[in-house]
Amino acid sequence: MPKRLSTAFRASLGAVLAAAAAAGMLPGLGAVADATELKLAHFMSPKHPMDRHIMRPWSEDVAAISGGSLKVRIYPGGALGKGPVAQYKRAVDGVADIAFGLPGFTSKLFPRVGVVELPGIAATSTDATDALWNAMGELSPEFRRVKLLALWTNERQVLMTRKKPIRSVADMKDLKFRVPSRTQGEAIKALGAVPVFMPINRVYNALNTGVIDGVLTGPSTINSFKFNEVAKYYTTGWPLGRSPFFLVMNNRTFDKLSDDHKALIERTTGREMSLRAAQFYMRAGNGGLDRVRKSDKHEVIALAGKALEEGVARLMAARAAQVKALDGKGVPASAILKAMGVAGS
């Protein structure tokens, strides 16, 4: 059994596979010649941590566990269609069997999932990811057009700037900050800055050339997108939101799989896969901040005292306003927060 799977999971899956084998339900070696291959599309480099540490290991696990009868072939860098925005649509339309993407890029399609992007939802990425799965009853309508394989969040966002350090709310006034979604744009507005929506792969040049003053993103990008080369200051402490990520599968593709392959897909994805991705983001985020802390060319600013309190007050007020607005539009934000177990919801 592949070492990348957790011990408990491997034991559970091993027992299921053993029982299936005994019942003659698993494909024999002769079936490998007719292996089913699934196309997994994403827009990032094949060197991106999510490819190297989550998607690729999963594809290897699927092949190993199935004895080669089911394979997942990864198409990175927009090979099945450029740009991050249309990844979900590619899974819906079947251009890709499986697609990785961010709900925030198509916020209108995912207003319920977007609730996790509000300020102060959870202390850690794993807490936020568990909250998403705990609220799946409220969130599942947004995934009716696909088979949801995984849903998780990154680490807590920080503020990165090129020239101006952010030490208080006053320092944010009128600065242009890249945001990953409309929801997180409201948080930036609450702090006095101007949100600019932009995919993450355009941020490096935009920050380097002064098109934007800063970026709201997780510190894992310090390493994965080399933002340490273009950002000098990193402000932490405010309970900024998190970006959710999904791995989804075309419904027709899933329906055509054998029962054994369906069971394999379901047992190697879901909440457990999501939590592994969230844990990786936390480690990567800590690693990114450690990298710039050790550099004499960068400064990490940990907000405290009045500066922290003022920002928290503004962000929590903004969250309350957004929840009220969503409820008024028929998006059950209050119910979602309650299902997530968010205090004060």
C-alpha positions as CSV (number, residue, x, y, z in Angstrom):
1,M,0.0,0.0,0.0
2,P,1.4,3.4,-0.9
3,K,3.2,5.2,2.0
4,R,1.6,8.5,1.2
5,L,-1.8,7.4,2.5
6,S,-2.4,7.7,6.3
7,T,-1.9,4.6,8.4
8,A,-5.6,4.5,9.4
9,F,-6.8,5.1,5.9
10,R,-4.5,2.4,4.5
11,A,-5.7,-0.1,7.0
12,S,-9.3,0.7,6.3
13,L,-8.9,0.6,2.6
14,G,-6.8,-2.5,2.8
15,A,-9.6,-4.3,4.6
16,V,-12.1,-3.2,2.0
17,L,-9.9,-4.2,-0.9
18,A,-9.2,-7.6,0.6
19,A,-12.8,-8.3,1.0
20,A,-13.5,-7.2,-2.5
21,A,-10.7,-9.4,-3.8
22,A,-12.0,-12.4,-1.9
23,A,-15.4,-11.8,-3.5
24,G,-13.9,-11.6,-6.9
25,M,-14.9,-7.9,-7.3
26,L,-11.5,-6.4,-8.2
27,P,-10.1,-6.5,-11.7
28,G,-7.4,-9.0,-12.5
29,L,-4.1,-8.2,-14.1
30,G,-5.5,-8.8,-17.5
31,A,-7.7,-5.8,-17.0
32,V,-4.7,-3.5,-16.9
33,A,-4.5,-3.5,-20.7
34,D,-7.9,-1.9,-20.8
35,A,-7.1,0.6,-18.0
36,T,-9.3,3.6,-17.6
37,E,-7.5,6.9,-17.7
38,L,-8.8,10.1,-16.2
39,K,-7.6,13.6,-17.3
40,L,-6.9,16.0,-14.5
41,A,-6.5,19.6,-15.5
42,H,-5.0,22.5,-13.6
43,F,-3.6,25.9,-14.5
44,M,-0.4,25.9,-12.4
45,S,3.2,24.8,-13.0
46,P,3.9,21.0,-12.6
47,K,6.3,22.3,-9.9
48,H,3.6,23.8,-7.8
49,P,3.2,22.2,-4.4
50,M,-0.4,21.2,-5.0
51,D,0.7,19.2,-8.1
52,R,3.8,17.7,-6.5
53,H,2.5,17.0,-3.0
54,I,-1.3,16.4,-3.4
55,M,-2.4,15.6,-7.0
56,R,0.5,13.6,-8.2
57,P,0.8,11.4,-5.1
58,W,-2.9,10.8,-5.3
59,S,-2.6,9.8,-9.0
60,E,0.2,7.4,-8.0
61,D,-1.9,6.0,-5.2
62,V,-4.9,5.4,-7.5
63,A,-2.8,3.6,-10.0
64,A,-1.1,1.4,-7.4
65,I,-4.2,0.5,-5.5
66,S,-6.1,-0.3,-8.6
67,G,-3.3,-2.5,-10.0
68,G,-3.0,-0.1,-12.9
69,S,-6.6,-0.5,-14.0
70,L,-7.4,3.1,-13.2
71,K,-5.0,6.0,-13.9
72,V,-5.1,9.7,-13.5
73,R,-3.1,11.7,-16.0
74,I,-2.3,15.3,-15.0
75,Y,-2.4,18.1,-17.5
76,P,-0.7,21.1,-15.7
77,G,-0.1,24.7,-16.9
78,G,-3.5,25.1,-18.7
79,A,-2.7,22.3,-21.1
80,L,-6.5,21.6,-21.5
81,G,-7.4,25.3,-21.6
82,K,-5.6,28.4,-20.5
83,G,-6.4,30.4,-17.4
84,P,-7.7,29.6,-13.9
85,V,-11.2,31.0,-14.2
86,A,-12.6,28.4,-16.5
87,Q,-11.3,25.3,-14.8
88,Y,-14.6,24.4,-13.1
89,K,-16.4,24.7,-16.5
90,R,-13.9,22.4,-18.1
91,A,-14.9,19.7,-15.5
92,V,-18.7,20.4,-16.1
93,D,-18.3,20.2,-19.8
94,G,-16.0,17.1,-19.8
95,V,-13.0,18.8,-21.4
96,A,-11.3,17.5,-18.3
97,D,-12.5,14.6,-16.3
98,I,-11.1,16.2,-13.1
99,A,-10.2,19.9,-12.5
100,F,-8.6,21.9,-9.8
101,G,-9.6,25.4,-9.1
102,L,-10.7,28.2,-6.8
103,P,-14.4,29.0,-6.1
104,G,-13.4,32.6,-5.6
105,F,-12.5,33.0,-9.3
106,T,-16.2,32.4,-10.1
107,S,-17.8,33.9,-7.0
108,K,-21.2,34.1,-8.5
109,L,-21.3,30.3,-8.8
110,F,-20.2,29.6,-5.2
111,P,-21.7,32.2,-2.9
112,R,-22.2,29.5,-0.2
113,V,-18.7,28.2,-0.3
114,G,-17.5,31.8,-0.3
115,V,-18.7,32.2,3.3
116,V,-15.5,30.5,4.4
117,E,-13.6,33.5,2.9
118,L,-15.1,35.8,5.4
119,P,-12.8,37.2,8.2
120,G,-12.3,35.2,11.4
121,I,-13.9,31.9,10.4
122,A,-11.3,29.6,11.8
123,A,-8.0,29.5,13.6
124,T,-6.2,27.1,11.2
125,S,-6.6,25.7,7.7
126,T,-7.6,22.3,9.0
127,D,-10.3,23.9,11.2
128,A,-11.6,25.8,8.2
129,T,-11.6,22.7,6.0
130,D,-13.4,20.7,8.7
131,A,-15.9,23.6,8.9
132,L,-16.5,23.3,5.2
133,W,-17.2,19.6,5.4
134,N,-19.4,20.0,8.5
135,A,-21.5,22.4,6.5
136,M,-21.6,20.2,3.4
137,G,-25.4,19.9,3.7
138,E,-25.7,23.6,3.1
139,L,-22.9,23.8,0.5
140,S,-23.7,20.7,-1.7
141,P,-26.2,22.5,-4.0
142,E,-23.3,24.4,-5.5
143,F,-21.6,21.1,-6.6
144,R,-24.7,19.4,-8.1
145,R,-23.1,19.7,-11.6
146,V,-20.0,17.8,-10.7
147,K,-18.7,15.1,-8.4
148,L,-16.9,16.9,-5.5
149,L,-13.7,15.1,-4.7
150,A,-12.0,17.6,-2.3
151,L,-12.6,21.0,-0.8
152,W,-10.1,22.8,1.4
153,T,-8.7,26.1,2.3
154,N,-5.2,27.6,2.4
155,E,-3.5,29.2,5.4
156,R,-4.7,32.5,6.7
157,Q,-4.0,35.3,4.3
158,V,-1.4,38.0,5.0
159,L,-0.7,41.4,3.4
160,M,2.4,41.7,1.3
161,T,3.7,45.0,0.0
162,R,6.5,46.2,-2.1
163,K,7.3,49.7,-0.8
164,K,5.0,50.6,2.1
165,P,4.9,48.6,5.4
166,I,1.5,48.1,6.9
167,R,1.6,48.7,10.6
168,S,-1.9,50.1,11.1
169,V,-5.3,50.6,9.4
170,A,-4.2,54.1,8.5
171,D,-1.4,52.6,6.4
172,M,-3.9,50.8,4.2
173,K,-5.6,54.0,2.9
174,D,-6.1,54.0,-0.8
175,L,-3.5,51.3,-1.5
176,K,-4.3,48.9,-4.3
177,F,-4.3,45.3,-3.1
178,R,-4.8,42.2,-5.2
179,V,-7.6,40.1,-3.9
180,P,-8.6,36.5,-4.9
181,S,-12.3,37.1,-4.8
182,R,-15.1,39.5,-4.3
183,T,-15.7,38.4,-0.7
184,Q,-12.1,39.1,0.3
185,G,-12.3,42.3,-1.6
186,E,-14.9,43.5,0.9
187,A,-12.4,42.9,3.7
188,I,-9.8,45.0,1.9
189,K,-12.3,47.8,1.5
190,A,-13.1,47.6,5.2
191,L,-9.4,48.3,5.9
192,G,-9.5,51.3,3.7
193,A,-7.7,49.9,0.6
194,V,-8.8,49.4,-2.9
195,P,-9.4,45.7,-4.0
196,V,-8.1,44.6,-7.4
197,F,-9.2,41.2,-8.6
198,M,-6.3,39.3,-10.2
199,P,-5.4,35.6,-10.7
200,I,-2.3,34.7,-8.6
201,N,-0.2,34.0,-11.7
202,R,-0.3,37.7,-12.7
203,V,0.6,39.1,-9.3
204,Y,4.4,38.9,-9.5
205,N,4.6,41.2,-12.5
206,A,1.8,43.5,-11.3
207,L,3.6,44.0,-7.9
208,N,7.0,44.3,-9.5
209,T,5.8,47.0,-11.9
210,G,3.7,48.9,-9.4
211,V,0.3,48.1,-11.0
212,I,-0.7,47.1,-7.5
213,D,0.8,48.2,-4.1
214,G,0.3,44.9,-2.4
215,V,-1.3,41.5,-2.4
216,L,-3.7,39.6,-0.1
217,T,-2.7,36.0,-0.2
218,G,-1.4,33.1,1.9
219,P,2.3,33.1,2.7
220,S,2.8,29.8,1.0
221,T,3.0,31.9,-2.2
222,I,6.3,33.3,-0.9
223,N,7.9,30.1,-2.1
224,S,5.6,28.8,-4.7
225,F,5.3,32.1,-6.7
226,K,8.6,33.7,-5.5
227,F,6.9,36.7,-4.0
228,N,9.9,37.3,-1.8
229,E,11.5,38.7,-4.9
230,V,9.0,41.5,-5.3
231,A,7.5,42.1,-1.8
232,K,9.5,43.5,1.1
233,Y,6.9,43.7,3.9
234,Y,4.6,41.0,5.3
235,T,1.9,42.0,7.7
236,T,0.3,39.3,9.9
237,G,-2.2,39.3,12.8
238,W,-5.6,40.5,11.3
239,P,-8.1,37.6,10.9
240,L,-8.2,37.9,7.2
241,G,-10.1,35.2,5.2
242,R,-8.9,32.1,3.5
243,S,-9.2,31.0,-0.1
244,P,-11.0,27.7,-0.7
245,F,-9.9,25.2,-3.4
246,F,-11.7,22.4,-5.1
247,L,-11.0,19.2,-6.9
248,V,-14.1,18.2,-8.9
249,M,-15.0,15.5,-11.4
250,N,-17.3,15.4,-14.4
251,N,-20.5,13.6,-13.3
252,R,-20.8,11.6,-16.5
253,T,-17.2,10.4,-16.2
254,F,-17.8,9.3,-12.6
255,D,-21.1,7.5,-13.5
256,K,-19.3,5.5,-16.2
257,L,-16.7,4.1,-13.8
258,S,-17.0,0.6,-12.5
259,D,-18.3,0.2,-9.0
260,D,-14.8,-0.8,-7.8
261,H,-13.3,2.4,-9.4
262,K,-16.0,4.5,-7.9
263,A,-15.3,3.1,-4.5
264,L,-11.6,3.7,-4.9
265,I,-12.1,7.4,-6.0
266,E,-14.4,8.0,-3.0
267,R,-12.1,6.4,-0.5
268,T,-9.0,8.3,-1.6
269,T,-10.7,11.7,-1.7
270,G,-13.3,13.5,0.4
271,R,-12.6,15.0,3.8
272,E,-9.3,13.2,4.4
273,M,-7.7,14.3,1.2
274,S,-8.9,17.8,1.8
275,L,-7.4,17.8,5.3
276,R,-4.0,16.6,3.9
277,A,-4.1,19.5,1.4
278,A,-5.0,22.0,4.2
279,Q,-2.2,20.7,6.4
280,F,0.3,21.1,3.5
281,Y,-0.8,24.7,3.1
282,M,-0.2,25.4,6.8
283,R,3.3,24.0,6.6
284,A,4.0,25.8,3.4
285,G,2.7,29.1,4.8
286,N,4.9,28.7,7.9
287,G,7.9,27.9,5.7
288,G,7.3,31.0,3.6
289,L,7.1,33.3,6.6
290,D,10.2,31.7,8.1
291,R,12.1,32.3,4.9
292,V,11.5,36.1,4.9
293,R,12.0,36.3,8.7
294,K,15.5,35.0,8.2
295,S,16.2,37.5,5.5
296,D,17.7,41.0,6.1
297,K,15.9,42.2,3.0
298,H,12.4,41.6,4.3
299,E,10.4,42.5,7.4
300,V,7.5,40.5,8.9
301,I,5.2,42.8,10.9
302,A,3.1,41.1,13.6
303,L,0.3,43.5,14.5
304,A,-0.6,44.0,18.2
305,G,-2.3,46.4,20.5
306,K,-4.5,49.2,19.0
307,A,-3.4,48.4,15.4
308,L,-4.6,44.8,15.8
309,E,-7.8,45.8,17.6
310,E,-8.9,48.4,15.1
311,G,-8.4,46.0,12.2
312,V,-10.3,43.2,13.9
313,A,-13.2,45.5,14.7
314,R,-13.4,46.7,11.1
315,L,-13.2,43.1,9.7
316,M,-15.8,41.7,12.0
317,A,-18.2,44.6,11.2
318,A,-17.6,43.9,7.5
319,R,-18.3,40.2,8.1
320,A,-21.6,40.9,9.8
321,A,-22.6,43.2,7.0
322,Q,-21.8,40.6,4.4
323,V,-23.7,37.9,6.2
324,K,-26.7,40.1,6.4
325,A,-26.5,41.0,2.7
326,L,-26.1,37.3,1.7
327,D,-29.1,36.2,3.8
328,G,-31.1,39.0,2.2
329,K,-30.2,37.6,-1.2
330,G,-31.3,34.1,-0.4
331,V,-27.8,32.7,0.4
332,P,-28.1,31.2,3.8
333,A,-24.9,32.6,5.2
334,S,-26.1,32.5,8.8
335,A,-27.1,28.9,8.5
336,I,-23.8,28.0,6.9
337,L,-21.9,29.7,9.7
338,K,-24.0,27.8,12.3
339,A,-23.3,24.5,10.5
340,M,-19.6,25.4,10.4
341,G,-19.7,25.9,14.2
342,V,-18.5,29.5,13.9
343,A,-18.7,31.4,17.2
344,G,-21.1,34.3,17.1
345,S,-23.0,33.1,14.0
